[in-house]
């Protein structure tokens, strides 16, 4: 697939393959595909932001459909309606137990990465590595039942959550996917 790539108001365009997009405005068959947007002078990566929001919404959907609302702090506190019924087979099956770990890392890694100004691969490694580390720490926090070191807002998460080694595997997979997606969608100027 070949697209035309233009910079700013410059009408002289060059041809490039789809995966080697460089910056600003990208046209395909007369349709503008925008990779980087500017909002009040602040640049953000459109593809990363949309994928991050999309994975966050998918993760929320899994929690609303396949998880007991009492076990998820933000759903029970905010009174988000739940479609969970304990006597029905989960819609997302067994993988629905671990896919939220993947989606959580992916969504926050991509949303944060989308806001980096002129990122390099090292910047992506740092951001995604920190998100992965925080998620692993939270997963490991579910091993201990010592609630004295935990803020009361996190208490429900640690006491009602269950440590699972496969959650850590899915956290690492989410980090790997986020890095791959960030690199192929990054602006190369």
N, C-alpha and C positions, 0 to 999 in steps of 0.2 A: 504494500500500500504506500503510495507516495502522497505527501502533503506539501502545500506551499507554506513557507514560513516567512513572516514579516515582522519587522521590529518597529514599534511605535507607530508613527504615521508614515513611515517609509513604504512606498508602494512597490519598490523593487524587491521581488521575492526570489527565493531559491528553492530548489526541490530537495527534499530529504526523505528518508524512510521514516515511518511512524515512530519507531523506538529511539530514534536519535533526535528528537525534538530539542530545540535549543532554548527558546524563550518567547515571552510576550504573546503575540497573536499567531495562531496556527489555523490555517484554512484547509478544509477538505471538502471538495465538491461544492464550494460556495458557502459552506457552513463554518462559522468560527468555532474552533475548539481552543479554548483558552487554558493554557497550562499554568501560567502565573497571573494572578490578579493583584491589583493595587487598591488598597482601601485607605484613603487619607494619607497617601504616601507610604503605607506599610504593605510590603509585598507578602503574599502567601501563595502556596502551591495548591491550586484548585483541585487537582486529581487526588492528592494526599488528603486534603480536608474532606472531600466528599466520601472517599473510601473510609476514613476514620469515623465520620458521622454514621455512615451506613452500617459499619460493623458494630458501632455502639447501639444502634437501633435494633439490629438483629440480636445482640446479646440481651437487651431489655426484653425483647419478644420471648426469648427462651425463658427468662425468669418469670414473665407473666403467665406463660402457658404451662411450663413444665416444673416449676418450683413452688413449694409451699410458701405462701406470702409471709407467714410468720417467721420463716427462717431467713428472710432477706430484709435487712434493716430499712432500706429506702422505700421498699414497696409497702411494708407494714406501717411505717411512720407517715408516709405521704398519702396513705389510703389509695394507692393505685389499684384499680380493679384487677383481680387475678382470675384467670381461666383455669386454674389448677384444680384437678379433682384426683384424689389419691387412688380411686378405684379405676382410673382410665390409664391405659398404656401411654407413656410420654410420647408426645408428637415427634420429638427429636431423637427418640430412642436412647440407647445407652450412651451414645456419644454426647448427648445433651448434658451429661454429668460433667464433661471436661471441656467442651467447646467454649463455654463462657470464659474460661481462663485464657484460651487462645484469643478470643474476641476482645477481651478487656485489654490485653497487652497491645493487640493490633490497633484498636481504636485510639487509645491514648498516645501510643507511639506516633501514629500517623497524624493525629491532630496537632501534637506538639511539633513534630517535624515540619508540618506544613507552614508553620510560623517562623521558621529559621530564615534569616536573611542571608542569602548566598551560601547555602550549606555545602560542606564537603562530605565525603564518605566518613571521615573521622567524626564530624558533627553528628551524623546519623548514628554511628556506633555509640557515642556518648549518650545521646538522648534515649535511644532504644535500650541501651544497657542499663540506664538508670530505671526506666520503667520496668524492665524485666527484674531487676534487683528488688525493687519495692514489692512487686507481685510475689516474688519468691519469699521475701521476708514475711509478708502477710500470710502466705500459705504455711510457712514453718511456724508461725504464731499460733496456728490452730492445733499444734501438737500438745502444747502445755495448757493446762486448765488454770494456771495461776493468773487470776484476774487483777491482782494488785498493781501490776505494771501497765495496765491498759486503761486508756481514757474511757469513760462510760459510753461514749458514742460508738466506740469500736468493740465494746464488750460483747454485744450481740453477735458480731461477726466471728470473734474468736471462740466464744462459748458454743454457738450453734453450728459453726462451720466444722467440717471434717477434713483433716489432713489426708491428702491422697497424692501418692507419688506421680500418678498420671497427670494431675493438675500441673505439676512442675514440668513435665514433658511438654504439655500443651502451652505452657507459658514460654518455654524455650522455642517451640515451633512458631508461636506468634511473634516472638522477637525476630526470628530468622525471616519469616514472611515479610514483616514490616521493613526490615533492612532491604531485602530484595525489591520490594515495591517502591520504597523511597529512592533507591538508586536508579531504577528504570524510569521513574517519573521526575527525577530532579532536573532542574534547569541548568543546562550547560551553556555558559556564555563565552 
